[in-house]
Amino acid sequence: MRQWILTAGALALACGTAQAQTAPGTDEDATLLDRIVVTTPLRRETPLIRSTSSVTVVDEAEIASSAAADLPSLLKRYTGVSITSYGGQGASSNVQLRGMSSTQTLVLVNGVRTASATSGTSSLFNIPLSAIERIEIAKGPHSSQYGADAMGGVINIITKRGGACGDGSNFCGSVTAGVSHPWGAQLSADLRGEVDGLEYSVGGGILGTRGYDFTLPTTWGHEPDDDGFMQGSFNFSLSKQFDWGRLYADGLFSRGRSQYDATAPGFNEVDTTTFAGKAGATFDHTDDWSSTVEFSSGVDLSTNFRDGVPGEDEFDTTRYGVLASTEKSFTTGLVDHTLLGGFEVYRENVDTTLPLAVTGRTLAAGFAQYSLDYGALTVDSGIRHDYNEQFGDATTYNIGASYEFVPGLVGRASYGTGFRAPTFNDLYYPGYSNPDLRPEKSQTYEVGLAWQPNADTSVDVVFYQTWLRDAIASMPPTYIPFNVARARITGFEASVWHAFDERWSGKVTLDVRDPVNLDNGLHIPNRDRFKAGAELNFAATDRLDLSAKVLYVASKHSNAANTTKAPDYVTVDLSASYRFDEKSSMKFSVENLFDETYETVAGYRAPGRTVNLSLTRQF
């Protein structure tokens, strides 16, 4: 099987990467790249086919058909994305884009930051799939648009929106109930519609799983028990259009309880609360000039305890801010211009049982962007200046261009800088911190080619290279962080999607990466260096859709000295969806069909074979 996957990867290398997310099935299901509009890279709507940076879109249909039980399992298959998990569902999981660390990858929910200000990472496991409408993965540096932490890229998770129902009804929705093995169950529901111009959406869900023993017997803190997870969530979206503009608000609230292993009297359970919400207004001054004012709030609360007895180990982050921007478009001759400028200010506060020297900081930034379209040529540029009261100023910029050589064949190139702000743990954790740390900085360029000769084939290839300096590192025996490390990451991504006929379609992907520590010439540990995947979709009947996905991840170094490696692994997922009628459907899926034993973090078992069965009723 591994030989087969490597062969598929070689095919991808020759053919390229498909960025279009296309549902299998009939011709009308085929999606052309230039019909997809994304908002994440430039913080405004742009067509994907003309993007000057690499963007992957995961839509609601692809999420629904996936065998993945949670967000980390869903994301791990996409090029440029790596996931490290300390166990199964409910376990702490980190996402890395293009070999950068999880703290150098910005995760947003509806454009709102979600990361903890102490650890610098987001609680991916606590964002339920049932609340998500689409995911936009913008790879490469985007600090000139979003500021700190967007060195490797941005993952923007967009929750379900409101709007008119397809059958003309004032409201519509769905209810989904499911069970899984090992023992687990979930129930979710959503409702959306439009009343007197008010578009609304509300949804919620609960899930629970008994889990399994996450750690190996040789792992520190191992407890021979199952590590379960319970979660409840709620999401909403409101929007109303007026003659003068639009008012909108949205939010996601989720609370989960996770069990993990730690030897007594250490804590072995954690309650995690995640909230991301915003409210704003867009003012349409003219047909080609609008302004936006937006208020946002993000919360990441973590309380650790043991065996249901509340403890005193808390790491709470609250973040609130304001964003104001204005966008103007105009034409001179044959050139279309777009100008965007604005500022944002947000405040981060930390409430923790640790005696931190500082528990709050204010960050302010001003930014400007300019884009032009001249026939087949698109140029995007931007600059941003950030001020942080802890470490001072940081200025980042980007410039990129795309050119459509012939219809469907687009080349692109970009260059950008990025930075990461030290976390509160980096600066103030008692005994393991350095208040004099400087922000990490990066420079990245990429060149790519997207080709869509027809509605049945999509191809894309990209080469990139990142230089990192002032990287924050630590070494035994003190583990006190310092700015020394320099690194270079060179990578290549490719895949191809093709519909063989109206029933069969497939995709192959390839992800090759060389993450090198320039201070010693060794590979950066815990970074994927080779990943290949393949999937096959079959519309067996008008009601039955089948899919199979294979993922191969090569071995990687698991320590800084490069003396130990995590072994390679192969996983196979199967999924089947059956529509009883226009309103009712069933989904059966199996993750890790052959029960492969593997680890993404040394000492922590990844999930084995997992079987899921669910029923969905629309109304």
Protein Blocks (a to p, Z undefined) as FASTA:
>chain_A
ZZmmmmmmmmmmmnopcfbdcdehdfklpccfklpccfklnopacdfklpcbdcddddfk
lmmmpmbfbfklmmmmpghiacddebdehiacdddeehiafklpccdeehiafbdfklop
acfklmcfklpmbdcddedjfklmnoghilnoccddddddedddfkopabdcdddddddd
dddddddddddddeehiacdddddddddebjafbafklghiacddddddddddddddddd
dfklccdddddddddddddddddfbdfbdcdddddddddddddfblmbccdddddddddd
ddddeehiacfbdcddddddddddddddddehjaccdddddddddddddddfbdcfbfcd
cdddddddddddehjaccdddddddddfknopaddddddddddfbghiacdddddddddd
ddfklmmpghiacfkbccdddddddddddddfbfkbccdddddddddehiacdddfklpa
cdfbacddddddddddddfblmbccdddddddddddfknopacehiafbdcdddddddfb
lmbccdddddddddddfbfnlpaccdddddddddddddfblmbccddddehklopacdfb
ghiacddddddddddddZZ
